[in-house]
Amino acid sequence: MLTCNQFLDELSDFLDECTHEEIRTKLEHHLSKCPNCWVICDTTRKTINVYKGMKECSIPEDMHSRLMAAMERKLRSEGQA
């Protein structure tokens, strides 16, 4: 049986239906036995569905500029830029 960490490592591919059949069967078995992972999977799936149903909206240009500048400052302070 998979551990919860192994399940979580595969969650994205599982939800995208990109896992091999053998792995998918193991993941589904884990879900049937683990209420915690079931809740995480169900909540994530519902969140994705809500997001997909939202209309795209843009943010004001000044807010976009401030956000990008803040992200650049953060990356520089972490030594990644």
C-alpha positions in Angstrom: 0.0 0.0 0.0 1.2 3.5 -0.7 2.1 5.9 2.0 0.3 9.3 2.2 3.4 11.1 1.1 3.7 8.8 -2.0 0.0 9.5 -2.7 0.5 13.3 -2.4 3.6 13.1 -4.7 1.3 11.6 -7.4 -1.8 13.7 -6.7 -1.3 16.2 -9.6 -0.9 13.5 -12.2 -3.7 11.5 -10.7 -6.1 14.5 -11.0 -4.9 15.2 -14.5 -5.4 11.5 -15.3 -1.8 11.2 -16.4 -0.8 8.2 -14.3 -0.2 4.7 -15.6 -3.1 2.3 -15.0 -1.1 0.3 -12.4 -0.2 3.4 -10.4 -3.7 4.8 -10.7 -5.1 1.5 -9.3 -2.8 1.8 -6.3 -3.7 5.5 -5.8 -7.4 4.6 -5.9 -6.9 1.8 -3.5 -5.1 4.2 -1.1 -8.0 6.7 -1.4 -10.5 4.0 -0.5 -8.5 3.3 2.7 -7.3 6.7 3.8 -9.9 9.3 4.7 -7.3 12.1 5.0 -6.0 11.6 1.5 -9.6 11.3 0.2 -10.4 14.7 1.7 -7.3 16.3 0.2 -8.0 14.8 -3.2 -11.7 15.7 -3.1 -11.0 19.3 -2.0 -8.3 19.8 -4.6 -10.5 18.4 -7.3 -13.4 20.8 -6.3 -11.0 23.7 -6.1 -9.8 23.0 -9.6 -13.4 22.8 -10.9 -14.2 26.1 -9.2 -11.2 27.7 -10.8 -12.0 26.3 -14.2 -15.5 27.8 -14.0 -14.2 31.3 -13.2 -14.1 34.0 -15.8 -10.7 35.4 -16.6 -10.1 38.9 -15.4 -7.2 41.1 -15.6 -5.7 43.3 -12.9 -4.9 47.0 -13.3 -1.6 47.7 -14.9 -0.2 49.6 -11.9 -1.1 46.6 -9.7 0.6 44.2 -12.2 3.7 46.4 -12.2 3.9 46.5 -8.4 3.4 42.8 -8.1 6.1 42.0 -10.6 8.5 44.4 -8.8 7.7 42.8 -5.5 8.4 39.4 -6.9 11.7 40.5 -8.4 12.8 42.0 -5.0 11.8 38.8 -3.3 13.8 36.7 -5.7 16.8 38.9 -5.5 16.7 38.8 -1.7 16.7 35.0 -1.9 19.7 35.1 -4.3 17.7 33.5 -7.1 17.7 36.3 -9.6 
